[in-house]
Structure formats: C-alpha cells, structure tokens
Amino acid sequence: FEPVVPKVMDGVPEGGLRRYPCPVPDFSIDTLDLRAGASREQVAEGPEVWLQMSGRVHWEGFRSLVSDAGQAVFVLPGERFRLEAEDDTILFRAYVP
C-alpha cells in the first residue's frame, strides 16, 4: 500500500459557479452559493446530481419541489430549471459535461 497525498483544489469562478476541473472527460463538479432570495436559471448540460449542503431551495421547471440540506436532486440532460434560495444555500453539482 502506498499512501497518496490528495491535491486540494481551490476551484475556478465561472458563470456564478465555482468549477473544480477534473482530470477525466466524463465527470465534473461545481459548487453554487446562493444567498437568501437569490435565484439562478439554467439548462442541464448532461445528467446532473445536485447535492444540497445547506439552506432551502425552491426548484421550478422540470418539476416543482423544495429541497433542504442533506437532500439531492437529479436533473435530466437538456432540462431547463430555476432555483430560488429561501435561505443562504450551498449546493454541489456533479455532472457529465
């Protein structure tokens, strides 16, 4: 067994997200910080899993739902949606670009 020292990434701000470049073509991860009352509209680039770390978010578009910290939302490729934060919110997006 040979231990590996992980490389801690700072992320690159881009289009309201913080992108963490991955060294593989079929996986990407971003973070999105939304302040209470802020919103964001977008179209899913590919299959996306949004992991909610904090806050409360209203989702509109492909379906209408409310998510809280500790929950995940799956979005199909090409779906247009809108997020609106009820509280200060941190989300991670794992997706296939």
C-alpha positions in Angstrom: 0.0 0.0 0.0 1.3 3.4 -1.0 -0.4 6.4 0.5 -1.4 9.3 -1.8 -1.4 12.9 -0.8 -4.7 14.4 -2.1 -4.5 17.6 -4.2 -6.8 20.2 -2.6 -8.4 22.3 -5.4 -9.4 25.9 -4.9 -11.9 25.9 -7.8 -12.2 28.4 -10.6 -15.1 31.0 -10.6 -17.1 30.8 -13.8 -20.6 32.0 -14.6 -21.7 32.2 -11.0 -20.4 28.7 -10.1 -17.1 27.6 -8.8 -15.7 24.8 -11.1 -13.3 22.2 -9.9 -11.5 20.8 -13.0 -11.4 17.1 -13.0 -8.7 15.2 -15.0 -11.3 13.0 -16.7 -13.6 13.8 -19.6 -16.8 12.2 -18.2 -17.1 13.9 -14.7 -17.2 17.4 -13.4 -18.1 19.0 -10.1 -19.1 22.6 -9.2 -20.4 24.5 -6.2 -23.1 27.1 -6.2 -23.6 29.5 -3.3 -27.0 31.3 -3.3 -27.9 34.0 -0.8 -31.4 34.0 0.6 -33.7 35.4 -2.1 -31.2 34.9 -4.9 -32.2 32.8 -8.0 -30.5 31.1 -10.9 -31.8 29.8 -14.2 -30.0 27.2 -16.3 -30.3 24.2 -18.6 -28.7 20.9 -17.6 -25.6 20.2 -19.7 -25.9 16.5 -19.1 -27.2 14.3 -16.3 -26.8 16.3 -13.1 -27.0 15.5 -9.4 -27.3 18.5 -7.1 -26.3 17.8 -3.5 -27.6 20.3 -1.0 -25.2 21.1 1.8 -27.2 23.9 3.5 -30.3 26.1 3.1 -33.6 25.6 1.4 -34.3 25.8 -2.3 -37.4 26.1 -4.5 -37.0 24.3 -7.9 -39.2 25.2 -10.8 -39.2 24.0 -14.4 -38.8 20.2 -15.0 -40.9 19.8 -11.8 -41.8 21.9 -8.8 -40.2 20.9 -5.5 -38.5 22.2 -2.4 -35.2 20.7 -1.2 -33.3 21.1 2.1 -29.8 20.4 3.4 -28.9 16.7 3.1 -31.1 16.1 0.0 -30.2 15.5 -3.6 -32.0 16.4 -6.8 -31.4 14.6 -10.2 -31.9 16.7 -13.4 -32.1 15.1 -16.8 -30.0 16.4 -19.8 -31.5 19.4 -21.5 -33.9 20.3 -18.8 -34.4 24.0 -18.1 -34.9 24.9 -14.5 -34.8 27.7 -12.0 -33.5 27.6 -8.4 -34.6 30.2 -5.8 -33.0 30.1 -2.3 -35.2 30.6 0.7 -32.1 30.6 3.0 -28.4 31.0 2.3 -27.6 27.8 0.4 -24.6 25.8 -0.7 -25.1 23.2 -3.5 -22.6 20.8 -5.2 -23.4 19.8 -8.8 -21.9 16.5 -10.1 -22.4 16.1 -13.8 -21.3 14.7 -17.1 -20.3 17.7 -19.3 
